Each structure stands twice: as structure tokens, then as C-alpha cells.
Amino acid sequence: MPSLVGSEMCKETSIEVFDSKANFLLCRYKKNLSNALLNQGVIVRDCSDYRGMDDTYFRVAVRTNSDNMILFENIKELIER
């Protein structure tokens, strides 16, 4: 499942999604999306306090298909603005 979600985000957006064997994905976009997603009710982990990362990195949990689609649609909407 993680690779399906990640590959869809890569294809449809310019978000870089790093390979993961866990139930979350580390992502990077050219600007911070964490606060904007939170304002839409979508909780992501801002990774700016991780060593070597800035506010363009965020982590998302891979959940149910419907949850993943909500996340994906919210990200696409923010990027298309």
C-alpha cells in the first residue's frame, strides 16, 4: 500500500516521496504544506525539526483507501492553487 499511495502522489503532483517499508511516507515539496493541510483538517507530521530536513519535508500515515484519497485530493488542491 505505501508504494501505491506514494507512486500516485509522484505521478499527479511534484511531491517527492521517499521509499518506505513502514506505514508512513516521507514527502518533500518545494514549499511547506503542513500548515495548509492542517487548516483543511488533514494532520501531517512537519519534519522541519528532523536533522537535515527543513519545512518542505512532511510525513503522512498510510491509512485506509478513503483516508488516503482525502489526503491526496487535499494535497492536489493546495498545489493547484
C-alpha positions in Angstrom: 0.0 0.0 0.0 2.6 2.6 0.8 4.2 2.3 -2.6 0.8 2.8 -4.4 0.0 5.9 -2.4 3.5 7.3 -3.0 3.6 6.5 -6.7 0.2 8.2 -7.2 1.4 11.3 -5.4 4.6 11.3 -7.5 2.6 10.9 -10.8 -0.1 13.5 -10.1 2.0 16.1 -8.2 5.6 17.4 -8.0 5.9 15.9 -4.5 9.0 13.8 -3.9 8.0 10.6 -2.0 10.8 8.6 -0.4 10.6 4.8 -0.3 9.3 3.3 2.9 8.7 -0.1 4.4 6.6 1.4 7.2 3.0 2.6 7.3 4.1 6.2 6.7 5.7 8.1 3.8 8.3 10.8 4.0 7.5 13.5 1.4 9.0 16.7 0.2 7.5 19.6 -1.7 9.1 22.9 -2.8 7.1 24.8 -0.1 5.6 24.0 3.3 2.2 22.2 3.0 1.9 21.2 6.7 0.0 24.2 8.0 -2.2 24.5 5.0 -3.2 20.8 5.3 -3.8 21.2 9.0 -6.1 24.2 8.2 -8.1 21.8 6.0 -8.3 19.2 8.8 -5.6 16.9 7.5 -2.9 16.1 10.0 0.6 15.5 8.7 3.9 15.5 10.6 6.0 18.5 9.9 9.6 17.2 9.7 11.4 20.5 9.9 12.8 19.6 13.3 14.4 16.4 12.0 18.1 16.6 11.4 19.0 17.6 7.9 15.4 18.5 6.9 13.6 21.8 6.6 9.9 22.8 6.5 9.5 21.3 3.0 9.5 17.8 4.4 6.5 16.2 5.9 5.4 12.7 6.9 2.0 11.1 6.2 0.4 8.0 7.6 -0.8 5.4 5.1 -4.3 4.5 6.2 -7.5 3.3 4.6 -8.1 3.9 0.9 -10.7 6.5 1.7 -8.3 8.4 4.1 -5.5 8.2 1.6 -7.8 9.7 -1.1 -8.8 12.6 1.1 -5.1 13.3 1.8 -4.3 13.0 -1.9 -7.2 15.3 -3.0 -6.3 17.9 -0.4 -2.6 17.9 -1.5 -3.6 18.2 -5.2 -6.0 21.1 -4.3 -3.3 23.0 -2.4 -0.7 22.6 -5.2 -3.1 23.7 -7.9 -3.9 27.0 -6.2 
